[in-house]
Amino acid sequence: MCLAVPGLIVSIIEPPPQQEEAYLFRSGKVSFGGIVKEVNLACVPDAVVGDYVVVHVGFALSVLDEEEAQQTLQDLRQLGVSA
């Protein structure tokens, strides 16, 4: 079973624009309940600091609103999963 977890983007690292296919290397620091990891943001080009993103194996797959993210985190806590 695979699990994607919501996290909050706290900073974005933009690659140099002259780098070939720079959008593939866009990344950011994402907080998962205080644990911050670097995540690839290529699949969510419109994501900004303060957005919640769904992350699976180091890649942000989609942006979701805060209410949905908080509900998902609450559901995970009820299942005994710390996210």
ABEGO torsion letter per residue (X at the ends): XBBBBBBBBABBBBBBAABBGAAAABBBBBBBGGBBBBBBAAABAABBBGBBBBBBGGBBABBBBAAAAAAAAAAAAAAGBBX
